[in-house]
Amino acid sequence: MHSFKKKIPDYIKIPGHFLRSHVAALIYQFPAKKMIIVGVTGTKGKTSTANFVWSVLHAGGYKTGLISTAIFRFGSDEEINPYHMTMPDAFIIQKNLKRMQEKGIEIVVIEMTSEGMKQYRHAGIPIDIAIFTNLSPEHLPSHKNNFELYKKAKAKLFQALSKKPKKLRGISVPRSIIANSDNDHAKYYLQFEADKKITYGIDSGDIRATEIKNETIGVSFTAINETFKISIFGAFNIYNALPALIVGTLVHIPTENIRKGLVSLAVIPGRMEEINEGQDFTLFVDYAHEPVSIGAVLSAAEEMKRENSKIIILFGAEGGGRDTRKRMPMAELSAQRADYVIVTDVDPYDDNPQTIIDDVATMVELAGKTPNKNLFAILDRKEAIEKALSLAKKDDIVLITGKGAEQSMITNHGAIPWNEREIVRTLLKNKLKN
């Protein structure tokens, strides 16, 4: 007896996600075909890179949209992303692309995740400029714990480059790949067909940053024989700014406008975002939730600390089947490079949050910290933040990591509202009153 499955013609065997995305694009009349689309993918730095690109394009006079982890931008207007995911459902993406088109948006910058592209949420969105930031082992559980599958999922962005160049104000925009050549995996993504392929980096690349200097606010650097400055803390953000510089040149934005776009981006929600209510110490809220990004925010803190400054870091680990192998590196980095470590809840999903916290705290203790002296394990995240603030003295640096600008926390009771930046502001104000 023949199975029904074997009788289905190959052309009908369309993945459900793929079909859903195309239906969404069809319902909203393929708005992406009428705009220039810049896609950004990589393990880390996507949100910051996308925001820098948006800022440069905006400063260059283009009506620019943005779909990112933290926010959606419709030209000068912005909305917090409420979906707890970088790439929401295809219908949401297409609906917002349609809104942008109707508002006269000319260029849209979209963060592209491996999970989103694995589910074809990008289908029906022809890409004009594809940016690769970096690749490291992260999000592997959703890719069968196989790094090669994760790597290939990212490649879908480059496979989605438009069949032919689109025009921006009557001028063709070359189908382009922009890749961080300081990352070992850049060569893989540069193999895909494009009209232009441009690399960037600090150690290598067609466009290199040199003479990097920490400033009172932000970082300055030299590239293409010009000096630029960003107002975001952390030298690692140079990697996030360089693609924006390149995109600006691709669409013929004058250097002075590129310079203005880079320096004018003072805040990226939840990305090394300074919260200042007049306290005598420095506090940042950052989305860092894996070893590379935890290391980066600690490096930024080390760059700005004074002789007697202490570094206080609050972090945690996700549940819900997320990769547990990253817990030990995060614990070691925090224990070795921060003076005080506070372990707390992040997004436990269906897992027991206390079990996760105990596991991580044990790793921090093994890495050198002492419980109730310079290591604190606190289940309630709000109480944990209060503890971090109580430890902070003049000139100290406090790093509140793991949530950034997310608007919810995922627990076994479902999503509960959580606005980290507002909670930190309120707690800071209360501290200053007392």
Buried (B, 14 or more C-beta within 10 A) or exposed (E): EEEEEEEEEEEEEEEEBBEBBBBBBEEBEBBBBBBBBBBBBBBBBBBBBBBBBBBBBBBBEBBBBBBBBBBBBBBEEBEBBEBBBBBBBBBBBBBBBBBBBEEEBBBBBBBBBBBBBBBBBBBBBBBBBBBBBBBBBBBBBBBEEEBEBBBBBBBBBBEBBBEEBBEBEEEEBBBBBBBBBBBEBBEBBBEBEBBEBBBBBBEEBBBBBEEEEBEEEBBBBBBBEEEBBBBBBBBBBBBBBBBBBBBBBBBEBEBEBBBBBBBEBEBBBBBBBEBEBEBEBBBBBBBBBBBBBBBBBBBBBEBBBEEEBBBBBBBBBBBEEBBBEBBBBBBBBBBEBBBBBBBBBBBBBEBEBEEBBBBBBBBBBEBEBEEEEBBBBBBEBBBBBBBBBEBBEEBBBBBBBBBBBBBBBBBEEEBEEBBBBEBBBBBBEEBEEE
